[in-house]
Amino acid sequence: MQRISAFSEELKQQARALAKPNEDLIRKRAREIWEEIGRPTGRDEKFWFQAEREFREAEELANESANDVYATKTRLSKRGRRASV
């Protein structure tokens, strides 16, 4: 059980780190989007905002996952206490 808890905590931390971009990560993703679309001119803000939105959505997903892991750990912990009583 402790190994699972440690692993889930590590995954949460990694997800949060990936979901909280710095300006360089946003710039890199915006460039990827720009290249995927065919390098059009005059839409750089659109691609920047799209990259920010993607990272924001990833952060929200990471937070939801962390909450799900916490709820599961809590349920399992309660089951273990009932079983040992």
PDB file of N, CA, C and O in Angstrom:
ATOM      1  N   MET A   1       0.824  -1.194   0.000  1.00  0.00           N
ATOM      2  CA  MET A   1       0.000   0.000   0.000  1.00  0.00           C
ATOM      3  C   MET A   1       0.868   1.258   0.000  1.00  0.00           C
ATOM      4  O   MET A   1       0.546   2.239  -0.671  1.00  0.00           O
ATOM      5  N   GLN A   2       1.965   1.227   0.752  1.00  0.00           N
ATOM      6  CA  GLN A   2       2.840   2.395   0.810  1.00  0.00           C
ATOM      7  C   GLN A   2       3.507   2.653  -0.535  1.00  0.00           C
ATOM      8  O   GLN A   2       3.725   3.804  -0.914  1.00  0.00           O
ATOM      9  N   ARG A   3       3.830   1.585  -1.252  1.00  0.00           N
ATOM     10  CA  ARG A   3       4.457   1.751  -2.559  1.00  0.00           C
ATOM     11  C   ARG A   3       3.489   2.415  -3.533  1.00  0.00           C
ATOM     12  O   ARG A   3       3.883   3.263  -4.333  1.00  0.00           O
ATOM     13  N   ILE A   4       2.219   2.022  -3.458  1.00  0.00           N
ATOM     14  CA  ILE A   4       1.206   2.616  -4.322  1.00  0.00           C
ATOM     15  C   ILE A   4       1.035   4.093  -3.983  1.00  0.00           C
ATOM     16  O   ILE A   4       0.936   4.934  -4.876  1.00  0.00           O
ATOM     17  N   SER A   5       1.000   4.402  -2.699  1.00  0.00           N
ATOM     18  CA  SER A   5       0.865   5.801  -2.270  1.00  0.00           C
ATOM     19  C   SER A   5       2.044   6.638  -2.747  1.00  0.00           C
ATOM     20  O   SER A   5       1.866   7.754  -3.234  1.00  0.00           O
ATOM     21  N   ALA A   6       3.234   6.100  -2.606  1.00  0.00           N
ATOM     22  CA  ALA A   6       4.422   6.836  -3.036  1.00  0.00           C
ATOM     23  C   ALA A   6       4.410   7.040  -4.550  1.00  0.00           C
ATOM     24  O   ALA A   6       4.744   8.116  -5.045  1.00  0.00           O
ATOM     25  N   PHE A   7       4.025   5.999  -5.272  1.00  0.00           N
ATOM     26  CA  PHE A   7       3.961   6.095  -6.729  1.00  0.00           C
ATOM     27  C   PHE A   7       2.915   7.109  -7.160  1.00  0.00           C
ATOM     28  O   PHE A   7       3.169   7.914  -8.057  1.00  0.00           O
ATOM     29  N   SER A   8       1.738   7.083  -6.534  1.00  0.00           N
ATOM     30  CA  SER A   8       0.687   8.027  -6.915  1.00  0.00           C
ATOM     31  C   SER A   8       1.100   9.459  -6.592  1.00  0.00           C
ATOM     32  O   SER A   8       0.774  10.383  -7.337  1.00  0.00           O
ATOM     33  N   GLU A   9       1.804   9.643  -5.503  1.00  0.00           N
ATOM     34  CA  GLU A   9       2.281  10.986  -5.150  1.00  0.00           C
ATOM     35  C   GLU A   9       3.301  11.475  -6.179  1.00  0.00           C
ATOM     36  O   GLU A   9       3.285  12.641  -6.571  1.00  0.00           O
ATOM     37  N   GLU A  10       4.180  10.585  -6.609  1.00  0.00           N
ATOM     38  CA  GLU A  10       5.163  10.945  -7.623  1.00  0.00           C
ATOM     39  C   GLU A  10       4.472  11.322  -8.934  1.00  0.00           C
ATOM     40  O   GLU A  10       4.862  12.292  -9.584  1.00  0.00           O
ATOM     41  N   LEU A  11       3.457  10.567  -9.320  1.00  0.00           N
ATOM     42  CA  LEU A  11       2.717  10.874 -10.544  1.00  0.00           C
ATOM     43  C   LEU A  11       2.015  12.225 -10.439  1.00  0.00           C
ATOM     44  O   LEU A  11       1.995  12.993 -11.401  1.00  0.00           O
ATOM     45  N   LYS A  12       1.443  12.514  -9.279  1.00  0.00           N
ATOM     46  CA  LYS A  12       0.782  13.808  -9.088  1.00  0.00           C
ATOM     47  C   LYS A  12       1.771  14.943  -9.259  1.00  0.00           C
ATOM     48  O   LYS A  12       1.472  15.937  -9.919  1.00  0.00           O
ATOM     49  N   GLN A  13       2.948  14.800  -8.666  1.00  0.00           N
ATOM     50  CA  GLN A  13       3.949  15.860  -8.760  1.00  0.00           C
ATOM     51  C   GLN A  13       4.410  16.057 -10.199  1.00  0.00           C
ATOM     52  O   GLN A  13       4.593  17.189 -10.647  1.00  0.00           O
ATOM     53  N   GLN A  14       4.596  14.966 -10.913  1.00  0.00           N
ATOM     54  CA  GLN A  14       5.002  15.067 -12.314  1.00  0.00           C
ATOM     55  C   GLN A  14       3.917  15.729 -13.149  1.00  0.00           C
ATOM     56  O   GLN A  14       4.208  16.569 -14.000  1.00  0.00           O
ATOM     57  N   ALA A  15       2.672  15.354 -12.908  1.00  0.00           N
ATOM     58  CA  ALA A  15       1.557  15.947 -13.658  1.00  0.00           C
ATOM     59  C   ALA A  15       1.460  17.440 -13.384  1.00  0.00           C
ATOM     60  O   ALA A  15       1.245  18.228 -14.306  1.00  0.00           O
ATOM     61  N   ARG A  16       1.616  17.830 -12.139  1.00  0.00           N
ATOM     62  CA  ARG A  16       1.558  19.259 -11.803  1.00  0.00           C
ATOM     63  C   ARG A  16       2.703  20.028 -12.460  1.00  0.00           C
ATOM     64  O   ARG A  16       2.503  21.134 -12.962  1.00  0.00           O
ATOM     65  N   ALA A  17       3.893  19.448 -12.456  1.00  0.00           N
ATOM     66  CA  ALA A  17       5.042  20.116 -13.070  1.00  0.00           C
ATOM     67  C   ALA A  17       4.819  20.309 -14.568  1.00  0.00           C
ATOM     68  O   ALA A  17       5.153  21.358 -15.118  1.00  0.00           O
ATOM     69  N   LEU A  18       4.261  19.307 -15.220  1.00  0.00           N
ATOM     70  CA  LEU A  18       3.994  19.408 -16.649  1.00  0.00           C
ATOM     71  C   LEU A  18       2.859  20.385 -16.935  1.00  0.00           C
ATOM     72  O   LEU A  18       2.854  21.046 -17.973  1.00  0.00           O
ATOM     73  N   ALA A  19       1.924  20.476 -16.040  1.00  0.00           N
ATOM     74  CA  ALA A  19       0.749  21.305 -16.269  1.00  0.00           C
ATOM     75  C   ALA A  19       1.004  22.784 -15.981  1.00  0.00           C
ATOM     76  O   ALA A  19       0.217  23.632 -16.401  1.00  0.00           O
ATOM     77  N   LYS A  20       2.083  23.107 -15.277  1.00  0.00           N
ATOM     78  CA  LYS A  20       2.375  24.504 -14.965  1.00  0.00           C
ATOM     79  C   LYS A  20       3.539  24.972 -15.829  1.00  0.00           C
ATOM     80  O   LYS A  20       4.702  24.860 -15.442  1.00  0.00           O
ATOM     81  N   PRO A  21       3.216  25.487 -16.980  1.00  0.00           N
ATOM     82  CA  PRO A  21       4.275  25.853 -17.913  1.00  0.00           C
ATOM     83  C   PRO A  21       4.899  27.201 -17.591  1.00  0.00           C
ATOM     84  O   PRO A  21       4.295  28.050 -16.935  1.00  0.00           O
ATOM     85  N   ASN A  22       6.085  27.367 -18.056  1.00  0.00           N
ATOM     86  CA  ASN A  22       6.680  28.688 -18.021  1.00  0.00           C
ATOM     87  C   ASN A  22       6.530  29.282 -19.424  1.00  0.00           C
ATOM     88  O   ASN A  22       5.998  28.637 -20.328  1.00  0.00           O
ATOM     89  N   GLU A  23       6.988  30.473 -19.585  1.00  0.00           N
ATOM     90  CA  GLU A  23       6.809  31.165 -20.863  1.00  0.00           C
ATOM     91  C   GLU A  23       7.483  30.416 -22.017  1.00  0.00           C
ATOM     92  O   GLU A  23       6.970  30.406 -23.135  1.00  0.00           O
ATOM     93  N   ASP A  24       8.620  29.797 -21.749  1.00  0.00           N
ATOM     94  CA  ASP A  24       9.316  29.052 -22.806  1.00  0.00           C
ATOM     95  C   ASP A  24       8.498  27.863 -23.292  1.00  0.00           C
ATOM     96  O   ASP A  24       8.455  27.589 -24.491  1.00  0.00           O
ATOM     97  N   LEU A  25       7.849  27.157 -22.373  1.00  0.00           N
ATOM     98  CA  LEU A  25       7.013  26.022 -22.778  1.00  0.00           C
ATOM     99  C   LEU A  25       5.806  26.471 -23.586  1.00  0.00           C
ATOM    100  O   LEU A  25       5.422  25.823 -24.559  1.00  0.00           O
ATOM    101  N   ILE A  26       5.215  27.579 -23.177  1.00  0.00           N
ATOM    102  CA  ILE A  26       4.076  28.110 -23.928  1.00  0.00           C
ATOM    103  C   ILE A  26       4.539  28.521 -25.331  1.00  0.00           C
ATOM    104  O   ILE A  26       3.869  28.225 -26.320  1.00  0.00           O
ATOM    105  N   ARG A  27       5.671  29.193 -25.410  1.00  0.00           N
ATOM    106  CA  ARG A  27       6.215  29.623 -26.701  1.00  0.00           C
ATOM    107  C   ARG A  27       6.486  28.411 -27.595  1.00  0.00           C
ATOM    108  O   ARG A  27       6.172  28.426 -28.785  1.00  0.00           O
ATOM    109  N   LYS A  28       7.064  27.378 -27.019  1.00  0.00           N
ATOM    110  CA  LYS A  28       7.370  26.174 -27.797  1.00  0.00           C
ATOM    111  C   LYS A  28       6.092  25.525 -28.322  1.00  0.00           C
ATOM    112  O   LYS A  28       6.026  25.130 -29.486  1.00  0.00           O
ATOM    113  N   ARG A  29       5.072  25.415 -27.460  1.00  0.00           N
ATOM    114  CA  ARG A  29       3.815  24.804 -27.901  1.00  0.00           C
ATOM    115  C   ARG A  29       3.120  25.679 -28.940  1.00  0.00           C
ATOM    116  O   ARG A  29       2.558  25.161 -29.905  1.00  0.00           O
ATOM    117  N   ALA A  30       3.150  26.992 -28.755  1.00  0.00           N
ATOM    118  CA  ALA A  30       2.532  27.900 -29.736  1.00  0.00           C
ATOM    119  C   ALA A  30       3.211  27.741 -31.096  1.00  0.00           C
ATOM    120  O   ALA A  30       2.546  27.764 -32.132  1.00  0.00           O
ATOM    121  N   ARG A  31       4.519  27.584 -31.089  1.00  0.00           N
ATOM    122  CA  ARG A  31       5.238  27.377 -32.351  1.00  0.00           C
ATOM    123  C   ARG A  31       4.842  26.046 -32.993  1.00  0.00           C
ATOM    124  O   ARG A  31       4.668  25.963 -34.208  1.00  0.00           O
ATOM    125  N   GLU A  32       4.702  25.004 -32.165  1.00  0.00           N
ATOM    126  CA  GLU A  32       4.269  23.701 -32.705  1.00  0.00           C
ATOM    127  C   GLU A  32       2.902  23.822 -33.375  1.00  0.00           C
ATOM    128  O   GLU A  32       2.681  23.283 -34.459  1.00  0.00           O
ATOM    129  N   ILE A  33       1.994  24.531 -32.723  1.00  0.00           N
ATOM    130  CA  ILE A  33       0.651  24.725 -33.283  1.00  0.00           C
ATOM    131  C   ILE A  33       0.760  25.486 -34.605  1.00  0.00           C
ATOM    132  O   ILE A  33       0.143  25.111 -35.602  1.00  0.00           O
ATOM    133  N   TRP A  34       1.549  26.554 -34.597  1.00  0.00           N
ATOM    134  CA  TRP A  34       1.747  27.373 -35.793  1.00  0.00           C
ATOM    135  C   TRP A  34       2.276  26.528 -36.950  1.00  0.00           C
ATOM    136  O   TRP A  34       1.811  26.654 -38.083  1.00  0.00           O
ATOM    137  N   GLU A  35       3.251  25.665 -36.656  1.00  0.00           N
ATOM    138  CA  GLU A  35       3.815  24.812 -37.695  1.00  0.00           C
ATOM    139  C   GLU A  35       2.809  23.771 -38.183  1.00  0.00           C
ATOM    140  O   GLU A  35       2.735  23.478 -39.376  1.00  0.00           O
ATOM    141  N   GLU A  36       2.027  23.210 -37.238  1.00  0.00           N
ATOM    142  CA  GLU A  36       1.016  22.220 -37.615  1.00  0.00           C
ATOM    143  C   GLU A  36      -0.033  22.797 -38.555  1.00  0.00           C
ATOM    144  O   GLU A  36      -0.555  22.092 -39.419  1.00  0.00           O
ATOM    145  N   ILE A  37      -0.342  24.083 -38.386  1.00  0.00           N
ATOM    146  CA  ILE A  37      -1.378  24.745 -39.180  1.00  0.00           C
ATOM    147  C   ILE A  37      -0.830  25.223 -40.529  1.00  0.00           C
ATOM    148  O   ILE A  37      -1.599  25.635 -41.397  1.00  0.00           O
ATOM    149  N   GLY A  38       0.479  25.172 -40.706  1.00  0.00           N
ATOM    150  CA  GLY A  38       1.051  25.591 -41.987  1.00  0.00           C
ATOM    151  C   GLY A  38       1.743  26.936 -41.954  1.00  0.00           C
ATOM    152  O   GLY A  38       1.965  27.546 -43.000  1.00  0.00           O
ATOM    153  N   ARG A  39       2.091  27.413 -40.755  1.00  0.00           N
ATOM    154  CA  ARG A  39       2.836  28.664 -40.570  1.00  0.00           C
ATOM    155  C   ARG A  39       2.145  29.906 -41.143  1.00  0.00           C
ATOM    156  O   ARG A  39       2.770  30.677 -41.871  1.00  0.00           O
ATOM    157  N   PRO A  40       0.885  30.102 -40.827  1.00  0.00           N
ATOM    158  CA  PRO A  40       0.211  31.307 -41.328  1.00  0.00           C
ATOM    159  C   PRO A  40       0.730  32.559 -40.618  1.00  0.00           C
ATOM    160  O   PRO A  40       1.230  32.484 -39.496  1.00  0.00           O
ATOM    161  N   THR A  41       0.607  33.689 -41.272  1.00  0.00           N
ATOM    162  CA  THR A  41       1.063  34.954 -40.681  1.00  0.00           C
ATOM    163  C   THR A  41      -0.095  35.662 -39.980  1.00  0.00           C
ATOM    164  O   THR A  41      -1.263  35.491 -40.327  1.00  0.00           O
ATOM    165  N   GLY A  42       0.276  36.461 -38.983  1.00  0.00           N
ATOM    166  CA  GLY A  42      -0.694  37.329 -38.334  1.00  0.00           C
ATOM    167  C   GLY A  42      -1.617  36.660 -37.318  1.00  0.00           C
ATOM    168  O   GLY A  42      -2.605  37.267 -36.904  1.00  0.00           O
ATOM    169  N   ARG A  43      -1.324  35.433 -36.909  1.00  0.00           N
ATOM    170  CA  ARG A  43      -2.205  34.763 -35.945  1.00  0.00           C
ATOM    171  C   ARG A  43      -1.427  34.277 -34.734  1.00  0.00           C
ATOM    172  O   ARG A  43      -1.839  33.323 -34.074  1.00  0.00           O
ATOM    173  N   ASP A  44      -0.311  34.919 -34.437  1.00  0.00           N
ATOM    174  CA  ASP A  44       0.540  34.471 -33.348  1.00  0.00           C
ATOM    175  C   ASP A  44      -0.153  34.506 -31.993  1.00  0.00           C
ATOM    176  O   ASP A  44       0.053  33.611 -31.173  1.00  0.00           O
ATOM    177  N   GLU A  45      -0.973  35.528 -31.745  1.00  0.00           N
ATOM    178  CA  GLU A  45      -1.693  35.600 -30.467  1.00  0.00           C
ATOM    179  C   GLU A  45      -2.664  34.435 -30.319  1.00  0.00           C
ATOM    180  O   GLU A  45      -2.806  33.863 -29.238  1.00  0.00           O
ATOM    181  N   LYS A  46      -3.318  34.098 -31.402  1.00  0.00           N
ATOM    182  CA  LYS A  46      -4.262  32.976 -31.362  1.00  0.00           C
ATOM    183  C   LYS A  46      -3.545  31.699 -30.925  1.00  0.00           C
ATOM    184  O   LYS A  46      -4.053  30.953 -30.088  1.00  0.00           O
ATOM    185  N   PHE A  47      -2.360  31.450 -31.495  1.00  0.00           N
ATOM    186  CA  PHE A  47      -1.624  30.237 -31.159  1.00  0.00           C
ATOM    187  C   PHE A  47      -1.096  30.292 -29.723  1.00  0.00           C
ATOM    188  O   PHE A  47      -1.055  29.276 -29.030  1.00  0.00           O
ATOM    189  N   TRP A  48      -0.696  31.479 -29.290  1.00  0.00           N
ATOM    190  CA  TRP A  48      -0.222  31.651 -27.915  1.00  0.00           C
ATOM    191  C   TRP A  48      -1.360  31.325 -26.935  1.00  0.00           C
ATOM    192  O   TRP A  48      -1.170  30.573 -25.979  1.00  0.00           O
ATOM    193  N   PHE A  49      -2.535  31.896 -27.185  1.00  0.00           N
ATOM    194  CA  PHE A  49      -3.666  31.655 -26.295  1.00  0.00           C
ATOM    195  C   PHE A  49      -4.103  30.194 -26.314  1.00  0.00           C
ATOM    196  O   PHE A  49      -4.516  29.654 -25.287  1.00  0.00           O
ATOM    197  N   GLN A  50      -4.014  29.559 -27.467  1.00  0.00           N
ATOM    198  CA  GLN A  50      -4.355  28.145 -27.560  1.00  0.00           C
ATOM    199  C   GLN A  50      -3.374  27.309 -26.730  1.00  0.00           C
ATOM    200  O   GLN A  50      -3.781  26.380 -26.032  1.00  0.00           O
ATOM    201  N   ALA A  51      -2.096  27.639 -26.808  1.00  0.00           N
ATOM    202  CA  ALA A  51      -1.090  26.918 -26.024  1.00  0.00           C
ATOM    203  C   ALA A  51      -1.343  27.119 -24.533  1.00  0.00           C
ATOM    204  O   ALA A  51      -1.272  26.167 -23.757  1.00  0.00           O
ATOM    205  N   GLU A  52      -1.638  28.352 -24.130  1.00  0.00           N
ATOM    206  CA  GLU A  52      -1.956  28.606 -22.711  1.00  0.00           C
ATOM    207  C   GLU A  52      -3.165  27.792 -22.278  1.00  0.00           C
ATOM    208  O   GLU A  52      -3.169  27.198 -21.199  1.00  0.00           O
ATOM    209  N   ARG A  53      -4.191  27.766 -23.124  1.00  0.00           N
ATOM    210  CA  ARG A  53      -5.411  27.022 -22.801  1.00  0.00           C
ATOM    211  C   ARG A  53      -5.118  25.529 -22.635  1.00  0.00           C
ATOM    212  O   ARG A  53      -5.635  24.890 -21.719  1.00  0.00           O
ATOM    213  N   GLU A  54      -4.294  24.982 -23.517  1.00  0.00           N
ATOM    214  CA  GLU A  54      -3.946  23.563 -23.420  1.00  0.00           C
ATOM    215  C   GLU A  54      -3.250  23.258 -22.100  1.00  0.00           C
ATOM    216  O   GLU A  54      -3.551  22.255 -21.452  1.00  0.00           O
ATOM    217  N   PHE A  55      -2.321  24.120 -21.701  1.00  0.00           N
ATOM    218  CA  PHE A  55      -1.632  23.906 -20.432  1.00  0.00           C
ATOM    219  C   PHE A  55      -2.579  24.076 -19.247  1.00  0.00           C
ATOM    220  O   PHE A  55      -2.497  23.329 -18.271  1.00  0.00           O
ATOM    221  N   ARG A  56      -3.476  25.053 -19.331  1.00  0.00           N
ATOM    222  CA  ARG A  56      -4.448  25.260 -18.257  1.00  0.00           C
ATOM    223  C   ARG A  56      -5.350  24.037 -18.108  1.00  0.00           C
ATOM    224  O   ARG A  56      -5.631  23.598 -16.993  1.00  0.00           O
ATOM    225  N   GLU A  57      -5.803  23.486 -19.244  1.00  0.00           N
ATOM    226  CA  GLU A  57      -6.649  22.293 -19.211  1.00  0.00           C
ATOM    227  C   GLU A  57      -5.881  21.100 -18.658  1.00  0.00           C
ATOM    228  O   GLU A  57      -6.445  20.275 -17.939  1.00  0.00           O
ATOM    229  N   ALA A  58      -4.601  21.005 -18.990  1.00  0.00           N
ATOM    230  CA  ALA A  58      -3.775  19.919 -18.456  1.00  0.00           C
ATOM    231  C   ALA A  58      -3.629  20.060 -16.944  1.00  0.00           C
ATOM    232  O   ALA A  58      -3.638  19.066 -16.219  1.00  0.00           O
ATOM    233  N   GLU A  59      -3.494  21.296 -16.472  1.00  0.00           N
ATOM    234  CA  GLU A  59      -3.387  21.528 -15.031  1.00  0.00           C
ATOM    235  C   GLU A  59      -4.686  21.138 -14.323  1.00  0.00           C
ATOM    236  O   GLU A  59      -4.656  20.519 -13.259  1.00  0.00           O
ATOM    237  N   GLU A  60      -5.815  21.499 -14.911  1.00  0.00           N
ATOM    238  CA  GLU A  60      -7.102  21.132 -14.322  1.00  0.00           C
ATOM    239  C   GLU A  60      -7.259  19.619 -14.267  1.00  0.00           C
ATOM    240  O   GLU A  60      -7.737  19.076 -13.270  1.00  0.00           O
ATOM    241  N   LEU A  61      -6.860  18.942 -15.328  1.00  0.00           N
ATOM    242  CA  LEU A  61      -6.933  17.487 -15.370  1.00  0.00           C
ATOM    243  C   LEU A  61      -6.020  16.874 -14.309  1.00  0.00           C
ATOM    244  O   LEU A  61      -6.397  15.911 -13.642  1.00  0.00           O
ATOM    245  N   ALA A  62      -4.826  17.430 -14.156  1.00  0.00           N
ATOM    246  CA  ALA A  62      -3.898  16.931 -13.137  1.00  0.00           C
ATOM    247  C   ALA A  62      -4.493  17.103 -11.747  1.00  0.00           C
ATOM    248  O   ALA A  62      -4.375  16.210 -10.908  1.00  0.00           O
ATOM    249  N   ASN A  63      -5.133  18.240 -11.496  1.00  0.00           N
ATOM    250  CA  ASN A  63      -5.757  18.472 -10.197  1.00  0.00           C
ATOM    251  C   ASN A  63      -6.910  17.513  -9.955  1.00  0.00           C
ATOM    252  O   ASN A  63      -7.071  16.996  -8.850  1.00  0.00           O
ATOM    253  N   GLU A  64      -7.716  17.273 -10.988  1.00  0.00           N
ATOM    254  CA  GLU A  64      -8.822  16.321 -10.850  1.00  0.00           C
ATOM    255  C   GLU A  64      -8.288  14.925 -10.561  1.00  0.00           C
ATOM    256  O   GLU A  64      -8.835  14.209  -9.723  1.00  0.00           O
ATOM    257  N   SER A  65      -7.230  14.543 -11.248  1.00  0.00           N
ATOM    258  CA  SER A  65      -6.633  13.229 -11.036  1.00  0.00           C
ATOM    259  C   SER A  65      -6.090  13.115  -9.622  1.00  0.00           C
ATOM    260  O   SER A  65      -6.245  12.082  -8.971  1.00  0.00           O
ATOM    261  N   ALA A  66      -5.456  14.174  -9.150  1.00  0.00           N
ATOM    262  CA  ALA A  66      -4.926  14.163  -7.787  1.00  0.00           C
ATOM    263  C   ALA A  66      -6.059  14.004  -6.783  1.00  0.00           C
ATOM    264  O   ALA A  66      -5.926  13.269  -5.805  1.00  0.00           O
ATOM    265  N   ASN A  67      -7.164  14.685  -7.019  1.00  0.00           N
ATOM    266  CA  ASN A  67      -8.314  14.552  -6.123  1.00  0.00           C
ATOM    267  C   ASN A  67      -8.881  13.142  -6.155  1.00  0.00           C
ATOM    268  O   ASN A  67      -9.277  12.605  -5.120  1.00  0.00           O
ATOM    269  N   ASP A  68      -8.922  12.534  -7.352  1.00  0.00           N
ATOM    270  CA  ASP A  68      -9.406  11.161  -7.476  1.00  0.00           C
ATOM    271  C   ASP A  68      -8.506  10.188  -6.726  1.00  0.00           C
ATOM    272  O   ASP A  68      -8.992   9.275  -6.058  1.00  0.00           O
ATOM    273  N   VAL A  69      -7.199  10.382  -6.836  1.00  0.00           N
ATOM    274  CA  VAL A  69      -6.246   9.518  -6.137  1.00  0.00           C
ATOM    275  C   VAL A  69      -6.428   9.659  -4.635  1.00  0.00           C
ATOM    276  O   VAL A  69      -6.431   8.664  -3.910  1.00  0.00           O
ATOM    277  N   TYR A  70      -6.579  10.890  -4.167  1.00  0.00           N
ATOM    278  CA  TYR A  70      -6.776  11.117  -2.737  1.00  0.00           C
ATOM    279  C   TYR A  70      -8.049  10.433  -2.247  1.00  0.00           C
ATOM    280  O   TYR A  70      -8.047   9.807  -1.187  1.00  0.00           O
ATOM    281  N   ALA A  71      -9.134  10.546  -3.010  1.00  0.00           N
ATOM    282  CA  ALA A  71     -10.404   9.922  -2.622  1.00  0.00           C
ATOM    283  C   ALA A  71     -10.263   8.405  -2.590  1.00  0.00           C
ATOM    284  O   ALA A  71     -10.789   7.751  -1.689  1.00  0.00           O
ATOM    285  N   THR A  72      -9.565   7.850  -3.554  1.00  0.00           N
ATOM    286  CA  THR A  72      -9.367   6.401  -3.594  1.00  0.00           C
ATOM    287  C   THR A  72      -8.522   5.950  -2.410  1.00  0.00           C
ATOM    288  O   THR A  72      -8.839   4.947  -1.769  1.00  0.00           O
ATOM    289  N   LYS A  73      -7.456   6.677  -2.116  1.00  0.00           N
ATOM    290  CA  LYS A  73      -6.617   6.323  -0.968  1.00  0.00           C
ATOM    291  C   LYS A  73      -7.418   6.393   0.323  1.00  0.00           C
ATOM    292  O   LYS A  73      -7.254   5.549   1.205  1.00  0.00           O
ATOM    293  N   THR A  74      -8.278   7.388   0.439  1.00  0.00           N
ATOM    294  CA  THR A  74      -9.093   7.531   1.635  1.00  0.00           C
ATOM    295  C   THR A  74     -10.050   6.350   1.784  1.00  0.00           C
ATOM    296  O   THR A  74     -10.195   5.793   2.872  1.00  0.00           O
ATOM    297  N   ARG A  75     -10.703   5.973   0.680  1.00  0.00           N
ATOM    298  CA  ARG A  75     -11.618   4.825   0.723  1.00  0.00           C
ATOM    299  C   ARG A  75     -10.887   3.544   1.092  1.00  0.00           C
ATOM    300  O   ARG A  75     -11.369   2.760   1.909  1.00  0.00           O
ATOM    301  N   LEU A  76      -9.727   3.335   0.491  1.00  0.00           N
ATOM    302  CA  LEU A  76      -8.954   2.125   0.783  1.00  0.00           C
ATOM    303  C   LEU A  76      -8.491   2.112   2.233  1.00  0.00           C
ATOM    304  O   LEU A  76      -8.496   1.076   2.897  1.00  0.00           O
ATOM    305  N   SER A  77      -8.095   3.272   2.701  1.00  0.00           N
ATOM    306  CA  SER A  77      -7.665   3.376   4.096  1.00  0.00           C
ATOM    307  C   SER A  77      -8.805   3.038   5.043  1.00  0.00           C
ATOM    308  O   SER A  77      -8.601   2.338   6.035  1.00  0.00           O
ATOM    309  N   LYS A  78      -9.996   3.525   4.748  1.00  0.00           N
ATOM    310  CA  LYS A  78     -11.161   3.235   5.596  1.00  0.00           C
ATOM    311  C   LYS A  78     -11.499   1.765   5.563  1.00  0.00           C
ATOM    312  O   LYS A  78     -11.854   1.194   6.594  1.00  0.00           O
ATOM    313  N   ARG A  79     -11.399   1.132   4.394  1.00  0.00           N
ATOM    314  CA  ARG A  79     -11.651  -0.303   4.278  1.00  0.00           C
ATOM    315  C   ARG A  79     -10.672  -1.087   5.110  1.00  0.00           C
ATOM    316  O   ARG A  79     -11.049  -2.046   5.783  1.00  0.00           O
ATOM    317  N   GLY A  80      -9.416  -0.688   5.072  1.00  0.00           N
ATOM    318  CA  GLY A  80      -8.383  -1.384   5.845  1.00  0.00           C
ATOM    319  C   GLY A  80      -8.626  -1.283   7.336  1.00  0.00           C
ATOM    320  O   GLY A  80      -8.368  -2.234   8.074  1.00  0.00           O
ATOM    321  N   ARG A  81      -9.116  -0.149   7.784  1.00  0.00           N
ATOM    322  CA  ARG A  81      -9.421   0.004   9.217  1.00  0.00           C
ATOM    323  C   ARG A  81     -10.607  -0.858   9.610  1.00  0.00           C
ATOM    324  O   ARG A  81     -10.623  -1.443  10.693  1.00  0.00           O
ATOM    325  N   ARG A  82     -11.609  -0.938   8.727  1.00  0.00           N
ATOM    326  CA  ARG A  82     -12.767  -1.787   9.034  1.00  0.00           C
ATOM    327  C   ARG A  82     -12.379  -3.243   9.082  1.00  0.00           C
ATOM    328  O   ARG A  82     -12.863  -3.993   9.930  1.00  0.00           O
ATOM    329  N   ALA A  83     -11.503  -3.654   8.170  1.00  0.00           N
ATOM    330  CA  ALA A  83     -11.089  -5.057   8.105  1.00  0.00           C
ATOM    331  C   ALA A  83     -10.279  -5.452   9.325  1.00  0.00           C
ATOM    332  O   ALA A  83     -10.321  -6.605   9.756  1.00  0.00           O
ATOM    333  N   SER A  84      -9.534  -4.495   9.890  1.00  0.00           N
ATOM    334  CA  SER A  84      -8.695  -4.840  11.031  1.00  0.00           C
ATOM    335  C   SER A  84      -9.423  -4.765  12.360  1.00  0.00           C
ATOM    336  O   SER A  84      -8.880  -5.177  13.385  1.00  0.00           O
ATOM    337  N   VAL A  85     -10.642  -4.247  12.361  1.00  0.00           N
ATOM    338  CA  VAL A  85     -11.405  -4.109  13.610  1.00  0.00           C
ATOM    339  C   VAL A  85     -12.032  -5.416  14.000  1.00  0.00           C
ATOM    340  O   VAL A  85     -12.712  -5.493  15.023  1.00  0.00           O
TER     341      VAL A  85
END
